[in-house]
Amino acid sequence: MHNFISPLVSLFNENTNPVNAEPMAKYMKNLFPYLGIKTPKRKELLRSHIIENGLPETSELKQITLDLWELPEREYQYAAISLLRKFTKKWDEDFIDLFEQLIITKSWWDSVDGLASWMVGEHFKRFPHLRDKYINRWMKSENMWLQRTCLLFQLSYKDKTDEMLMEKLIMQLIGSKEFFINKAIGWILREYSKTDAEAVINFVENNELANLSKREALKWLKNQGKLRIRS
């Protein structure tokens, strides 16, 4: 274990809460054990650790991330993601391979969605020449979490969204029986509806989306009273 992590493990262990741990694990389908440290407290502890020990060198970040990812309790994966975000402007091109490894390891929505939007989305902004290569590879991989990442990496792009790419990826995944794929289709369309409502309405009306995708896509427009009803 990297020496940056040992004091953090001690700090987290000092703040375990078994009363919280059980419902936190249950919420995540008991896929991972938890220490029972809720998000505000976890962020506070990580912040204290960094104040005490400083940030690691960028050259050490990959190993630290992987070491945190190997620890059993889920809070350590959350800490790894929080730490990575502090280095957004320092990632080298090949960090994309680290993100890929994290996406397919200990995969669940709570880690994948942050990696997709915060990591992959930002990385493709900084290194746009990587985008098509990895999107094509991930779409062909048949790995649900990599495909979900392809859908969600543009979540925060707003008017910079590549609408043609978004629609192309959705069309490739229409007919999927995977809940997390159909949910992601609706989610990215819902976010884009805040930028171009007409485009999303037209897309939903003209394609055979799963009911879940359709509901999610139109949810924000409906709640805002902006859903135009066509006869």
C-alpha positions as CSV (number, residue, x, y, z in Angstrom):
1,M,0.0,0.0,0.0
2,H,1.3,3.5,-0.9
3,N,2.5,5.5,2.1
4,F,0.0,8.2,1.2
5,I,-2.9,5.9,2.0
6,S,-1.9,4.4,5.3
7,P,-2.8,7.5,7.4
8,L,-6.1,7.8,5.5
9,V,-7.0,4.2,6.3
10,S,-6.2,4.8,10.0
11,L,-8.4,8.0,9.9
12,F,-11.3,6.2,8.2
13,N,-11.0,3.2,10.7
14,E,-11.2,5.7,13.6
15,N,-14.5,7.0,12.2
16,T,-16.3,3.8,11.3
17,N,-20.0,3.7,12.1
18,P,-21.6,0.2,12.1
19,V,-25.1,1.7,12.5
20,N,-24.6,3.5,9.1
21,A,-22.7,0.8,7.4
22,E,-25.5,-1.8,7.2
23,P,-28.1,0.5,5.5
24,M,-25.4,2.0,3.2
25,A,-24.4,-1.5,2.0
26,K,-28.0,-2.5,1.6
27,Y,-28.7,0.5,-0.6
28,M,-26.0,-0.7,-2.9
29,K,-27.5,-4.2,-3.0
30,N,-24.8,-5.5,-0.6
31,L,-22.3,-5.5,-3.4
32,F,-19.6,-3.8,-1.2
33,P,-18.9,-3.5,2.5
34,Y,-19.0,-0.1,4.0
35,L,-17.3,1.6,7.0
36,G,-20.5,3.6,7.6
37,I,-18.9,7.0,6.8
38,K,-21.4,9.2,5.1
39,T,-20.4,11.6,2.3
40,P,-20.0,14.9,4.3
41,K,-17.9,13.2,7.0
42,R,-15.8,11.3,4.3
43,K,-15.0,14.5,2.5
44,E,-14.1,16.2,5.8
45,L,-11.7,13.3,6.7
46,L,-10.1,13.4,3.2
47,R,-9.7,17.1,3.5
48,S,-8.0,16.8,6.9
49,H,-5.8,14.0,5.6
50,I,-4.6,16.2,2.7
51,I,-4.0,19.2,5.0
52,E,-1.9,17.0,7.2
53,N,0.0,15.1,4.5
54,G,-0.3,17.2,1.4
55,L,-1.3,16.1,-2.1
56,P,0.8,13.3,-3.7
57,E,2.8,13.9,-6.8
58,T,1.0,13.4,-10.1
59,S,3.4,10.6,-10.9
60,E,2.1,8.7,-7.9
61,L,-1.6,9.2,-8.5
62,K,-2.3,6.1,-10.6
63,Q,-0.8,3.8,-8.0
64,I,-2.5,5.5,-5.2
65,T,-5.8,5.2,-7.0
66,L,-5.4,1.6,-7.7
67,D,-4.4,0.9,-4.1
68,L,-7.5,2.6,-2.9
69,W,-9.6,0.7,-5.4
70,E,-8.3,-2.6,-4.1
71,L,-9.4,-1.9,-0.5
72,P,-12.7,-3.6,0.2
73,E,-14.8,-0.9,1.8
74,R,-16.6,1.4,-0.7
75,E,-15.6,4.6,0.9
76,Y,-12.1,4.1,-0.4
77,Q,-13.3,4.0,-4.0
78,Y,-15.2,7.2,-3.3
79,A,-12.0,8.7,-1.9
80,A,-10.1,7.7,-5.0
81,I,-12.5,9.5,-7.2
82,S,-12.4,12.6,-5.0
83,L,-8.6,12.6,-5.1
84,L,-8.5,12.2,-8.9
85,R,-10.8,15.2,-9.4
86,K,-8.2,17.4,-7.7
87,F,-5.8,16.6,-10.5
88,T,-8.1,17.2,-13.5
89,K,-5.7,19.7,-15.2
90,K,-2.7,17.5,-14.6
91,W,-3.9,14.2,-16.1
92,D,-1.7,12.8,-18.9
93,E,-3.4,11.4,-22.0
94,D,-2.9,7.8,-20.8
95,F,-5.0,8.4,-17.7
96,I,-7.9,7.3,-20.0
97,D,-6.6,3.7,-19.5
98,L,-6.8,4.1,-15.8
99,F,-10.4,5.4,-16.0
100,E,-11.3,2.4,-18.2
101,Q,-9.8,0.0,-15.6
102,L,-11.8,1.7,-12.8
103,I,-15.0,1.6,-14.8
104,I,-14.8,-2.2,-15.3
105,T,-13.6,-3.0,-11.8
106,K,-16.0,-3.0,-8.8
107,S,-18.5,-1.6,-11.2
108,W,-21.8,-0.1,-10.0
109,W,-23.6,3.1,-10.8
110,D,-22.2,5.0,-7.8
111,S,-18.6,4.8,-9.2
112,V,-19.2,4.6,-12.9
113,D,-21.4,7.7,-13.2
114,G,-18.8,9.9,-11.6
115,L,-16.0,8.4,-13.7
116,A,-18.1,8.9,-16.8
117,S,-19.0,12.6,-16.3
118,W,-16.2,13.9,-14.1
119,M,-13.3,11.9,-15.5
120,V,-14.0,10.7,-19.0
121,G,-16.0,13.7,-20.0
122,E,-13.3,16.1,-18.8
123,H,-10.6,14.0,-20.4
124,F,-12.2,14.0,-23.8
125,K,-12.5,17.8,-23.6
126,R,-8.8,18.1,-22.9
127,F,-7.7,15.4,-25.4
128,P,-10.5,15.3,-28.0
129,H,-8.4,13.1,-30.4
130,L,-8.9,10.2,-27.9
131,R,-12.7,10.3,-28.0
132,D,-13.7,8.4,-31.1
133,K,-11.1,5.7,-30.5
134,Y,-12.3,4.9,-27.0
135,I,-16.0,5.4,-27.7
136,N,-15.8,2.9,-30.6
137,R,-13.9,0.4,-28.5
138,W,-16.2,0.7,-25.5
139,M,-19.3,0.4,-27.6
140,K,-18.0,-2.8,-29.2
141,S,-16.9,-4.2,-25.8
142,E,-20.4,-5.4,-24.8
143,N,-19.5,-4.2,-21.3
144,M,-22.6,-2.5,-20.0
145,W,-20.6,0.0,-17.8
146,L,-18.4,1.1,-20.6
147,Q,-21.4,1.5,-22.9
148,R,-23.1,3.5,-20.1
149,T,-20.0,5.7,-19.9
150,C,-20.3,6.4,-23.7
151,L,-23.8,7.7,-23.1
152,L,-23.1,9.7,-20.0
153,F,-19.7,11.3,-20.6
154,Q,-21.5,14.4,-22.1
155,L,-23.8,14.9,-19.1
156,S,-22.3,18.3,-18.3
157,Y,-21.6,19.5,-21.9
158,K,-24.8,21.4,-22.3
159,D,-24.5,23.4,-25.6
160,K,-21.2,21.8,-26.3
161,T,-22.9,18.4,-26.6
162,D,-22.2,16.5,-29.8
163,E,-25.8,15.8,-30.6
164,M,-25.1,13.6,-33.6
165,L,-22.8,11.4,-31.6
166,M,-25.3,11.2,-28.7
167,E,-28.1,10.1,-31.0
168,K,-25.8,7.7,-32.8
169,L,-24.9,6.0,-29.6
170,I,-28.5,5.8,-28.4
171,M,-29.6,4.3,-31.7
172,Q,-26.9,1.6,-31.3
173,L,-28.2,0.7,-27.9
174,I,-32.0,0.9,-28.5
175,G,-33.5,-2.5,-27.7
176,S,-31.2,-3.2,-24.8
177,K,-32.8,-5.1,-21.9
178,E,-30.3,-3.6,-19.5
179,F,-31.9,-1.3,-16.9
180,F,-28.7,0.8,-16.6
181,I,-28.5,1.3,-20.3
182,N,-32.1,2.4,-20.8
183,K,-31.9,4.6,-17.7
184,A,-28.7,6.3,-19.1
185,I,-30.4,6.9,-22.5
186,G,-33.2,8.7,-20.7
187,W,-30.8,10.6,-18.4
188,I,-28.6,12.0,-21.2
189,L,-31.6,13.0,-23.2
190,R,-33.1,14.7,-20.1
191,E,-30.0,16.7,-19.5
192,Y,-29.8,17.7,-23.2
193,S,-33.5,18.8,-23.1
194,K,-32.4,21.6,-20.8
195,T,-30.4,22.9,-23.8
196,D,-32.5,21.9,-26.8
197,A,-36.0,20.8,-25.8
198,E,-37.2,20.6,-29.4
199,A,-34.4,18.2,-30.4
200,V,-35.2,15.8,-27.5
201,I,-38.9,15.9,-28.1
202,N,-38.4,15.1,-31.8
203,F,-35.9,12.3,-31.0
204,V,-38.3,10.7,-28.5
205,E,-41.3,10.9,-30.8
206,N,-39.4,9.5,-33.8
207,N,-37.7,6.5,-32.2
208,E,-38.8,3.4,-30.4
209,L,-37.3,4.0,-27.0
210,A,-37.9,1.8,-24.0
211,N,-40.6,3.2,-21.8
212,L,-38.1,3.9,-19.1
213,S,-35.9,5.9,-21.4
214,K,-38.8,7.9,-22.7
215,R,-40.1,8.7,-19.2
216,E,-36.6,9.8,-18.1
217,A,-36.0,11.8,-21.3
218,L,-39.1,13.9,-20.9
219,K,-39.2,14.2,-17.1
220,W,-37.6,17.6,-16.8
221,L,-39.7,19.1,-19.6
222,K,-42.8,17.7,-18.0
223,N,-42.0,19.0,-14.6
224,Q,-41.2,22.4,-16.0
225,G,-44.4,22.5,-18.0
226,K,-42.4,22.7,-21.2
227,L,-43.6,19.5,-22.8
228,R,-45.4,20.3,-25.9
229,I,-48.3,18.0,-26.7
230,R,-48.7,17.2,-30.3
231,S,-52.0,16.1,-31.7
